[in-house]
C-alpha cells in the first residue's frame, strides 16, 4: 500500500475506534422510575444521541436535546438535535443552550439526566451570564483563540462568562446525572472537556482574569466589569469540588485521544509497520512541535534509532497557533507545513496531521498530508512554503498541492491525530 493510502487508512481506523455506536452501549444505564432526559453538546453529540436511541428500550420514556456544530447533525426520532456555531458561538447557540438549561431544571428526583458531552461543547452551549450579551462572549473567545492560548486557559475564561459551563448545569439540576464524555483534551479532565458543564470547576474569577492578562487579551468593558465583580465576591463563583450538587453526578470519560491512537496502531501493525504511540497529550505551538518531531523522524530514518523503520510515530493532543499573519490556516495544516520545512525533502518520510472532527480550524478540511516531494512540487507551482507559514496560510499552500485531507463531518472529536510514517 502506498504511504499516502496507509496514512489515510490509519486516520479512518482512528475514527472507527471513536464510533459512538460501539462506544456508548456498554455505558448506558437502566431506565429510571421517571423520565430519561438526554442533553448534550459537542461535535459527537448527534452520533451519541443516535447511539442512545438505538439501544434504549422502546417502551421506556426518552426525550431531550443535544447541540452540535452546523452541518454535523443526524436524523433522530426521540432526541432533538440542534445545530449551532463553532468555534465561535452564534445566535443558535444561545437559543439552544437556553432550551437545554430549561430541560435540566425541569428534571425531577425520579428522572435521570443522561448527558452526552464532547469537544466543541463550550461554544455550542454558550448562554452568556447575566449582564453579558453574545457579542461580549464571542469577542473574548475570538481573541483567545487567536492568541495561542491552550484550551484549558480558554475554558477557564469561558466558564466564568456562562450560565451553563463550569458545573452550572449540575448546579441547576435536581435529578441524578450520568455524563458520558468523549474527551478532546490532554489529560481527559471532565472539568476542561466542553468546559465541564456537569463537572466541578477548580478555577476562580481571578484565574480567568489572569488568563486574559497572560495572553494579552483586552476584554470588552462589560466582561471586565463582570469578572471584577466576581473577584470582589459580588457574583457567586462556579461550583467547586465537594459542592453538594455533584453528589448526584457521575462524569464518565468513555473515549479520547488514546482511543483513536490505539485504533490507528492496530491498523499499522496489521500492515507490518511498527506503531509507536508518543502520547495523546502533546501541546504547544504547532511549528515548535513539528521541529521536535522532525528531529526524531530524521534520527529514525538516518540511524535506525531509537526504532528501526518501518515505523509510524503516532501522537494526539492539541497544538496551538499564535496567529500573526492573514492567511487561512488550521493548526494541523500549520504543523504539516512546518514539518515539511524541517524535513526538507528527507526521503522515506511521509506524514498526516488532522483533526478527528474533520475540521481543521474553520476550513473545510480535516488537515493535510506531506511527503518527501512536497517542497519540490510547491516550488514548481511557485508556492513559497516559508512565506506561507509566516502568513499562517498553510491551508492555501496545501490546497495548491492537492494535499488537503477532506473528510466532511466525522461526528466525533478526540482532537488532533498525527502520524509520521518512516520507511
Buried (B, 14 or more C-beta within 10 A) or exposed (E): EEBBEBBBBBBBBBBBBBBBEEBBEEBBEEBBEBBBBBBBBBBBBBBBBBBBBEEBEEEEBBEBBBBBBEEBBBEBEBBBBBBBBBBBBBEBBBBBBEBBBEBBEBBEEEBBBBBBBBBBBBBBBBBBBEEBEBEBBBBBBEBBBBBBBBBBBBBBBBBBBBBBBBBBBBBBBBBBBBBBBBBBBBBBBBBBBBBBBBBBBBBBBEBBBBBBEEBEBEBBEBBBEBBEEBBEEEBEBBBBEEBEBBEBBBBEBBBBBBBBBBBBBBBBEEBEBBBBBBEBBBBBBBBEBBBEBBEBBBBBBEEEEEBEBBBBBBBBBBBBBEBEBEBBBBBBBBBBBBBBBBBEEBEBBBBBBBBBBBBBBEBEBBBBBBBBBBBEBBEEEEBEBEEBBEBBBBBBBBBBBEBBBBBEBBBBBBBBBBBBBBB
